[in-house]
Structures are given as C-alpha cells and as structure tokens.
Amino acid sequence: MKVTDTYLAEITDFGTDGKGVAKIDGTPVFVPYAAKGDLCKIKITEVKKSFAEARIVKIIRPSGIRSSAPCYKYGECGGCVLQHVSFAAENQLKREVLINTLRKAGVECSVGDTVSGNEYGYRNKLQMPFTEYGGKIRMGFFRRGTHDAVPLDRCILHGEWAAELIKTVELWANDYTIRDKLSVYDERTGKGLLRHLVARYEDGFLFVTVVINGKALPNARNLYELISEKFECALYLNENTCNTNVIMGNRIKLLYGKERELGIRGIKTRLSPLSFLQVNDEIRDKLYEDALKKTSAAETIIDVYSGIGIFTAMLAKEHKNSTVYGVEIVKEAVFDADRLMLKNGLSDRVKNYCGDAAKILPELVNGILNNNNVNVKPEICITLDPPRKGCDKSVLDAVMRAEPDRAIYVSCNPATLARDLKILSEKFRIVSVTPYNMFPRTAELETLCELEFVK
C-alpha cells in the first residue's frame, strides 16, 4: 500500500475521531466523512506503520445511516465531523465507540444509552480565529487537521446570536476608518494583531473577548457600542503574545460593559472569560442532575478537580444534610470557589482545599473518620471531574486508599476514562456508565460513571 493507491472498500466501523474505518489487507484505513456501511472508492493519502489515511473518491453504495449535511461549509470547515450521518446513528456510534474503548482497556461493564438533546444550536461558546479573505478581515474555523481558517458567516452548532456577532465584528474590523490599524496574526511569522474572537452567551448575557498579539485594541469603544446595540454584553481584551496554538493568554481585562451575575441551576455566579463551563446548557443540566442523584446517600462528599466550585456548590445546595469539600490545585480557582460559596450562603457547609489531591485526600478522609463521634462510619462519596488527560495516577491511588463508599467520575475523553477505570476497578465495582452527547455533530463525548467500593 502506498500514497495515491485506490481501492474499493467497505466502511465497517467508526474511529474515536469520527472517521470511517475500512480494512485493506488487514490494515486499518481511516476515511474522513465516511459512514459505517458505505461502499466507497478511496484514495490513500498517508501510510503509517500500523494504519493508513484515505479520502473518498466516490461513494458507490451509500450507507443506510448516511444523511445530507445541512451546513453549507461541511467538509471544508473542520468544526463538525458527523453531519453526514443521522443523529440517531451518531448517538449509537458514540455509545459503541465508548464500549469498544473500554473493552480494549480490559474494562467490562454495561453502558447505557446515549443521553442527547438538540443536535444544532446548542453551543453557548464561540471560538473563532481571525483570517484574511478577499482583502477583508473575516472569521472562521480551521480546516480539519490544519491551521488554515475557513471564513464563515454562521455556524449551525450555535444559535442566531453567533451569526449576529460575527457580522457585527466583521463590520467593525473592515471599517475604512480603522482598517489600516488592524492586521491578522500569522503564526508562521508571529506578527499581526488579531488572533481570536472568543464569546459566551449565557443566561441572555454576551461575554465577548478579543484575543490580540499586543497590548491595545484600536477603536475598541466602537466595537463595544456596535455589539451592545444588539446584546447586553461586556467586552474584554486578552493579551496572548506567545508563539503558540493556545487560544488565550493569562492576561485579561474588562474594557467596556459591566459583568453580570448569572444563575446556573440555582447557583449564583460571576463568570470571567477564563472560567470553565460546559458549552451545552441542556446536556450539562441533565448530567449534573443525574450526578446529584447518584450522590444523594452520601453524608460526606469530596469534589476533586473542583475548579471554581460550581458543581461543589450544587452538591451542597442539593444535599442539605451532607458536608461537602472541594479540592483544587489552582490557587486562583480556589479563591473564586470560596467567593462563590459566600455568595450562595454555603460557606458554613463547604470547605475548599488548595493543593494536590493525592496528598489532601488521605489526610481529609482520615480527619473525617477520626472526628466522627459515632461508631458507624459516615457514607463518603468522592466525585472526580478531571481534564481530558484524565486523573493523575497518584490521585487514583489516593482515591483507592481513601476507600470511599462511592465514587462518581465525569469524563470528557473515553480513552483516559478507560485507562482510569481499569485502575479503579481493582478496588471498585462499576455500577453504571452513561454517555452524554454534550457535543453533537463532533466526535467528542462526555461520560458519567458511578463506582461502588468493594468491601
């Protein structure tokens, strides 16, 4: 097999990145925008040691799950990878990918049906690089596997607010009175001012952040005025002068507008552009609701990777008879979490700890047990919501040494979830695994797991 070879191939599976999978002489071949069940003529584009990549030349016989993509840029823009299959098929294939990923790691368990909601218009967050196209400053998304931006007027994963914002920002950027003061960042040279537009629309309020390779944004006041004609909003400036593909830098300031307090499942909070929040309100609420039910019996709940404390606060608000602890290594996040508890009247029931969970967990659990004045051990639940890289091995070891009655694991990466569940299954029984389609039309998947300590 070599590059430019063509084959007639049946697509027999989906990969974790949403690509179709064919087998040519026993070698897996990954084919973007192919659907399981397609019979295709494919051309090899890349050959590796254990697999190959290909593109579709012609679909000879389309799969029964194939669907027409409603987006006019699908296949060119890399934001979506699954619009070519029906939504029902997408939910099923994500469940199958999760099952296969767990099985390959040696984790045998039952996996529930995929929990889903709206397939389009669900995203509350927009991140778009600036680009130049036809002599104008535009915004778009990167082509799949590249940093070449495709200009877009709208994205159907977002609501109409995003299309209105894109139009407004491009109108501002191409105004002849300031056009010569603006330039688009070129990551090859490290020059140019405008890098990304980042926006979040939550509870009727629009947070807009312009990420620049510099310290000042020309005519920022006019941009704010144009946006505020259509939205209640605040405009921020984020400085990112590093030659990196990380979108936002650490230095951020509010330019115009007033920050507003938001309500998230009854928790009053004040978000900043650097705050983490799930991009799909509907599925986020379903996942949180299910997680809260699974922690209802616990007298003590320890929330690890607690961040700014939104879920920690939900646990305390929902379970009024439980004592709740948050554990987070980022000092600024713990400071914000303490303020959040104070704002919501939960300071007397929530204690936030700053530091490495691997060290804090054993000390915290020992303290809880030693201070317990009754002979019966209180029911303890540990919740884990790590980043994509999963839990550090030292944290998993600490969880197992702590021997909580129950553990709840929220994952955004099936591969690291499978690795971590394999380790935890040495001491825990897996009670349930439920996939949540937090990111429809992409290959991403959120999962909620419930584990029970084996005594």
N, C-alpha and C positions, 0 to 999 in steps of 0.2 A: 504494500500500500504506500502510495506517495501522493504529494500535493498535486492537484488537478485531476487525479483519477476520478472517474464517475462510476456510480453503482446504482442498481435498482435495489432499494432497501425498504423493509417494513419497520415502522417505528413501534417498538414493543414495550416501551416504558418511558417514564419521565425521570429526569435527574433532579437533584435538590435545587438547582438553579432555574428550573422550569424548562430546560431544553429537552427535546425528544431524544430518545436513545435507540439506536439501531446496533445490531451486531454484524460485523463484516469479518468473516473467517475467525470468529471468536473475539475480535477486538471491539470494545465499546466505541461507538461513534456518536458524538453529541451534536445534535442538529437544532439550532435556534428556530423557533416558531413552527416546529413540527409537533403534531398531536399524536398521542398513542392511538395506533390503529391506522395511521396514514400509510399508504404505499407511495414512496417518493423516488424520483431520480435525484441523487445527491452528488455534490462535488466536494472532494476532500480539500480543506483549506489549511489544515495543520496536522502534523503527525508527531505524537509524543511516544514515549517508551511503552506506555500501557494503555493509551487511548488515542483517539483522533477527533478532530473537529471537522464539520462539514456544513455546507449550506444547501438549501433546497433549490434545485434547478427547475423541477416541475412536480406538481402533485398529480400522480397517476390515478390514485383512488383515495378520496378524502375519508377521513375517519368519521364515524357517526357522531363523535363529540365535537367535531370542528364547528366553529361559529364565525360569523362575519364580525370583524373588529369595528366598533363604532367610531374609533378615533381616527382622524384624518392623517395623523402622523405615526400611526402604529407601524412598527417595523423599522422606522427611521429613528425615532426617539427611543431611548433605552429605558424610559421610566417604567413601562409595563412590559411584561413578557408572556402574559397568559390571556390576552384578549381574544386569541384565536380559538379558544375552547369555550364551551358553555360554562356558566357559573356553577351549575350543579357538578359538572365534571371537575372543575377546579377544586371545589371543596372536597370531593372524593380523592383526587390525586394527592392533595396535600396530606390527607389522612394516611394514604398509602405510603407516601414518602416518609412520614414520621414513623410508621410501623416498620418499614424496611431499615431505616436508620437505627432504630432501637434494636432490631433483631441482629443487625450486623455487629453491634457492640456487645451482643450477648445478653440483652435485656428483653426478657419475655414477659409481656403484660398485655392486658386488654386495653385497647384505645377506643375512646368514644367517638361519636360522630362529630364532624367539624361544626363548631358554632359560628354562624355567619350572620350578616345583616345586609346593608346596602352595598351593592357592588361598585357603584360610582358615586361621586360627590361626597365621599366620606372623610377626606383628609382635612384636618384643621391646620396643617402646617405646609408652607410652601418654601422650597429652597431652589433658587434658580441662578445659574451663573450668567453674568453679562457676556454678550458676544457682539461682534460687528458683522452686519449682513447687509449687503446692498448700500453701503455707505452710511448706514444708520446703526445706532446702538439698540440692540434687541436683547431679549432674554429667552432662555430655553432650557432644555435638558440635554445631557450628554448622550451621544450615540452609545449603544451597548458596547462595553469594553473599551471605550475611548474617552478622551477629554475634548472631543470635538462637539461643540454645542449645536443643537438643532433649534432654531428660533420657533417659538410657539406663541399663539395669541391666547390660548386657553388650554387647560388640562382637565379632562372629564373626571379625574380622580378627586378634584377639588370642586367646591361649589362655585357659583357665579361670582362670588366675592373675589376669587383669584383672577378671573378674566378681567374684571373691572380694575383690579390693582395693577395687573400687567400693562393694560392700556394706559393707565394714568402715569405710571413710572416711565414708560417709553415716551409718552408725550413730553414729560419734563426733561428727559435726557436728550431729546432731539430738538429742543427749543433752540432756535438760531442764536439767541442772546447768550447762551452758556455752552453751546455745543463744543466750541474750541477750548473750553476749560476742562472738558471731560475726556477720558480715554479709558479703554477697556484693558484690564490686566491680561498680560501674556505670560503664562507660567514658564515658557521657554526662556524668555529674557528677564523675567522678574520685574518688568516695567508695566506701567498702566495703572490707573486709579481704581476703577470699578471692578470688584471681584464677584460678589454675590448679593442677591436680594433674598432676605430671609423674613418670612412673615408667618404669624399665627393668628387665626381667627377663632376666638373662644368667648362664648357667652356674650356675643354681639359686640365684642371689642377687638380691634385690629392692632396687633403689635407689629410694627414694620422696622426692620433693621437693614441698613445698607452697610455691607462689609467692604472696606476700602484698603488699598495698599498705600496708606498715607495717614495723615492726621486731621485733614479738614475736607469737608464736602461742599463744593461750590453751590450756592443758591439752595441750600437745604431748606430754608424757610419756605421757599416757593413750593418745594416738593411736599412739605407737610400741609400747606394750605390746599394744594390740589387733592391730596388724599382725604383730608378732613372734610372736604365738601361732600364726600360720599360715605365716610365711615367715622364713627367715634374711634379715635386712634391715638397712638403715641409713636413718635419717630426716634429711633436710636441710631447711633453710629458705632460700628465695631471696627477696630484697627487690627488688621492682620497683614503685617509686613514680612512674614516668613515665607520662604520659598517652599511651600508645602501644599498638599492637596486637602489639608484640614480646612474646613469651610470658615470657621470663626476663630478669631483670636480671643485672648482673655480680657483685653481692654475694651470696655463698652461704656457708653454714656448716653443718657437721655438728652436729646436735642430739643424736642418740642412735644407738647401734649402732657397730660397727666396720667400716671399709672393708675389703674383701677383695680379694686378688689374684686375677685371672681369667686364664684361658688362652684365647687366640683363635688358632686354627691354630698352636699350639705357641709362641706369643709370650706371655710373662708380662707382664701389665699391670695397672695400678690405675686404674680409670676414675673420673671425677667426673661429676656430673650435667651439667656443661657440655661434656664430651667428645663429639666426633662419632664415631658408629659406625653402620654401616648397620643398618636396622631388621629386615632379613630375613636371619637367620643362614645359612639353606640356600643362597639365591641369592648372598649375599655370598661364601660359601666357593667356590662354583662360579666366580664372576667372578674372584676372587683366584687360584684355581688356574689358570685359563686365562691370566690376565695373567702369572703366573710362568712358564708355559711359553713365552710369546712373548718373554720377556727372557732365556731360558736361554743364548743365544750371546754375550751382552754381557760384556766384560771390565770395563767401567765403566758403572754405572747411576746416573743423576741423577734423583731423585724430586722433582718440582716440585709445590708445594702439598702438602707432606708432612705438615702438621698435627702431631699428637703422635707420629708416626713408626711407627704400627703396620704399614702396608704397607712402609715403608722397612726395618723390621726383618725382615719376611717375605722381602723380596728378598735381604737379607744372609744370612739363615739358610738359604734355599733354594739360593742361588748362592755356595757357599763360596769359589770362586776369583775372584769378582768384587769390585771395590771399589765401595762404594755411598755416595752423597751424598744428603742431604736438604736441600731448600731451602724455607723457610717464612718469611713476613714477620711473623707474630705471635710476639713475644718469648716470651710465656708458653708457647706451644706448643713452641717450640724447646727451652726449658728442660725441659719434660716429655719431649720426644723424647730428649734427652741422658740423662735418668734411665732411660728405657726401654732404651736401648742398654746402659747399665751393668748393669741388672738382668738382661738376657739375654745378657751376655757378648759383646756385639758392638761395644763401644767402639773396639776396635783396627781394625775394618773399616768403620765408618760414621762419616762426618763430617757434622754438621748445620750448615748456614749459616743465619743470620738476616738477612733483608733482601729487597729487591726482586729477583725472579728475572731481570727484564730486565737488571739490572746484574751480578748474580752469575754468570749462565750463561756469558756470553762469557769472563769472567775465569777461571772454573773450567775451562772446556774448553781455553782457551789454556794454562793451567797444567798440565793433564793431558798435553797434547801436547808441551809443552816439557820436561816432566820424564820423558818416556818415553825410555828408554835404548836402545831398539831401533829399527830403521829402519821396521818395519811399524807402521802406526797401530793402536792398540788399538780394538776394536769398542766403540762408545759407544751407549747407549740412554738416551733421555730419557722418563720417564713423567710424564704430566700428569693430575691429578685435581682440576679446578677446581670452585668452587661453581656454582650454577645460572646465574649471569651469564656463565659461560664464562671463557676466558682473556683477559687484557688484551692489546690489540694489541701493546704493547711486548714482552710475553713471547713471543708468537708470532714476532715479528721476531727476538728473541734466539735462539729455537729454530732458526729458519732460518739465521741467521748461524753458529750453532754447528756446523751440518752433521753431526748425529749419524747413525750408520748406520741407526738405527731409532727410532721414537717410538711410545709407547703412550698412548692418550688414553681416559680413563674419563669419561663424561658422564652427567649426570642431567637433561639438557634438550636434546631434539632440535633445537630452534630455534638455540640458541647453538652446539651441536655443528656444525650445518650451516654456520653463518657461519664458524666457526674452521677447519673442514676445507677450505672454499673458499680460505681464505688459505694454509693449509699445503700445499695441492695445487700451489702454484707451485713448491715445491722437493721435495715428497714424492709418492710413489705410494701410493695407498690399497690395502693388501694385503687387509684384511678389516674388516668392520663387523658386529658381532653384538649384537642386542638382548637384554636380560635383563629378565624381568618381576619386578623387585625389589618391586613394589607392586601385586600382583593386586587386581582389582576397583576400582582407581583408574585415572586417566588417565596416571599417571606412568610413566616408562620410563628404565632405565639402559642404557647402550651402551658396548661395548668396541671400540676401533678400533686397528688396527695399521697403521703407516705406514713406508715404506722410503724413505730418501733417494735421490734420483735423481742419480747422479754424472755 
